[in-house]
Amino acid sequence: MSERFDCHYCRDPLQGKKYVQKEGRHCCVKCFEKFCANTCTECKKPIGADSKELHFKNRYWHDNCFRCFKCYTSLVNEPFMLRENNKVWCSNCTAAEDAPRCKGCFKPIIAGDQNVEYKKMVWHKDCFTCSQCKQVIGSGSFFPKGDEFYCVSCHEHKFAKTCAKCKNPITSGGLTYQEQPWHSECFICSNCKKQLGGKRFTAVEDQFYCVECYKECVAKKCAGCKNPITAGFGRGTSVVNYEDESWHDYCFKCTKCARGLANKRFVCHNGKIYCAECPKRL
């Protein structure tokens, strides 16, 4: 006795009849249209097993329903646009109805045309040009200035700040020192060439030095402790100068009693510094 071959839904036998298999289930044509068939987006009727089905973005049409909503031209194998209320339009009707207008040539931008969008404005790709050199910017980088647009090169020459050292335009980043703009890679220690942006440094006769190089190459050595005098970098913010020698303010003290002598009267005796009282006791 052979196994029964019935419709999954109505259980009618399918032997010798036309049937449809979907998702591993067999069903008669009537049940397919009732339970399984996709509904045509245009006519709202089921797309039967004998019909040719077209689909786009989870929407389905009979092939003879897939027509332009405006001019009724068949769109099978033709370019189209899906618009409001799931209506399909041909490219010609889309352009004629309300296609976006290019800000350059004011002609419609048809679906499929390459275009550039910026702040709710749109251009044909070849119409988006530099306001200065008139070269096509297309999808390249650009700089907006009011109602005008500039390519990178023209913006650099027309608007960018110029580095105080190399005199070339600063297109991004950079820093400012004493109201002058610098490339970060140009603002460097005169000795070790390390970048100084965001770091402590000092300027000496238009040359810049990091803390380490200033101590090693530029700073005077204290006649008292023999260490570099780095005013502004550490504890010694004041310097005492006498004849050809210099001291940290806290190192300038009496040789005998060690009293601090910065901003006080002192006596130099045999090359040594004393307070006003100690020489009397020598």
Secondary structure, DSSP 8 states (H G I E B T S, - for coil): -----B-TTT--B-TTS-EEEETTEEEEHHHIIIII--B-TTT--B--TTS-EEEETTEEEETTT-B-TTT--B-TTS-EEE-GGG-EEEHHHHHHHH--B-TTT--B--TT--EEEETTEEEEGGG-B-TTT--B-TTS-EEEETTEEEEHHHHHHHT-EE-TTT--EE-S--EEETTEEE-TTTSB-TTT--B-TTS-EEEETTEEEEHHHIIIIIS-B-TTT-SB--TTTSS---EEEETTEEEETTT-B-TTT--B-TTS-EEEETTEEEESSGGGG-
